[in-house]
């Protein structure tokens, strides 16, 4: 188990617009370490945009974000060490086998609980596909790999965008089980318009109310 006390995120007067259209504006909120947040709203409402701003990929049009780790302000250039992301539009290396994909990822990031690659593949029910090329995986298998890399990476901030995309029932049950086993210090963000994808006790933020 990680001994981290987690990372909190403080948004102040945050806003994003493309050309003249505001996706959201005047958003101020403190995301506390150890909580799960559901970013909800209809398709195309800006859920993914908000997540990308929160994890630092996209700059806001207005406002600022402050990240705190153990009550100390976290410099933006160090942020990547504390977060992990899984999205349906995230690319995997299709020329790699599953084993090579996991080995490549975890050469760069620490494994949660020092899990071995064999343990990871067993937990995601993909051991029989360990030598199969990612390019030959189904869309559901690829999504499971993306989620597994997010779940099994030691990180304080976990961003999941539409996590149930392309998952069958077995894989969706696996996703819910892995989500429930994340460390209590983890701050989890789930963008979804499906209540089954996030816990009942998640703090809900409806992006349609931020216009």
ABEGO torsion letter per residue (X at the ends): XBABAEBBBBBBGBBBBBEABBABBGBBBBBBBGBBBBBBEBBGAGAAAAAAAAAGABBBABEBBBBBBGGBBBBAAAAAAABBBBBAABBBBAABBAAAAAAAAAAABBBBGGBBAAAAAAAAGAAAAAABBAAABBAAAAAAAAAAAAAABBBABBBBBGAABGBBAAAAAAAAAAAAABBAABBBBBBBABAAABBAABBBBBAAAAX
